[in-house]
Amino acid sequence: MKRWMVLLMLAMFSTAALSGCNTVSGAGKDVQKAGEKVSDKAEDCKDGKC
């Protein structure tokens, strides 16, 4: 019974850690896209198209 609980806890921790990595990765991509939009707009304003 004790071994079963340890395996269950390990599985739950692994699942939480892996889903957390995917969430952070997705957030990083969103921030990167937002940064690209800001950079593009800054370049447009720099050329006087603002």
C-alpha positions in Angstrom: 0.0 0.0 0.0 2.8 2.4 0.8 4.5 1.7 -2.5 1.2 2.4 -4.3 0.9 5.8 -2.6 4.5 6.8 -3.5 3.9 5.8 -7.1 0.7 7.8 -7.2 2.4 10.9 -5.7 5.2 10.6 -8.2 2.8 10.4 -11.1 0.8 13.4 -9.9 4.0 15.5 -9.4 5.3 14.5 -12.9 2.0 15.4 -14.5 1.9 18.8 -12.8 5.6 19.6 -13.7 5.1 18.6 -17.4 1.9 20.7 -17.8 3.6 23.6 -16.1 6.4 23.5 -18.6 3.9 23.6 -21.5 2.1 26.5 -19.9 5.3 28.5 -19.5 6.4 27.7 -23.0 3.1 28.9 -24.4 3.2 32.1 -22.4 6.8 32.7 -23.7 5.6 32.4 -27.3 2.8 34.9 -26.6 5.2 37.4 -25.0 7.5 36.9 -28.0 4.8 37.7 -30.5 3.7 40.7 -28.5 7.3 41.9 -28.5 7.5 41.5 -32.2 4.4 43.6 -32.7 5.8 46.4 -30.5 9.1 46.3 -32.4 7.3 46.5 -35.8 5.2 49.4 -34.6 8.3 51.2 -33.3 10.0 50.7 -36.7 6.9 52.2 -38.4 6.9 55.2 -36.1 10.6 55.6 -36.6 10.1 56.0 -40.4 7.4 58.6 -39.8 4.4 56.4 -40.7 2.9 56.6 -37.2 
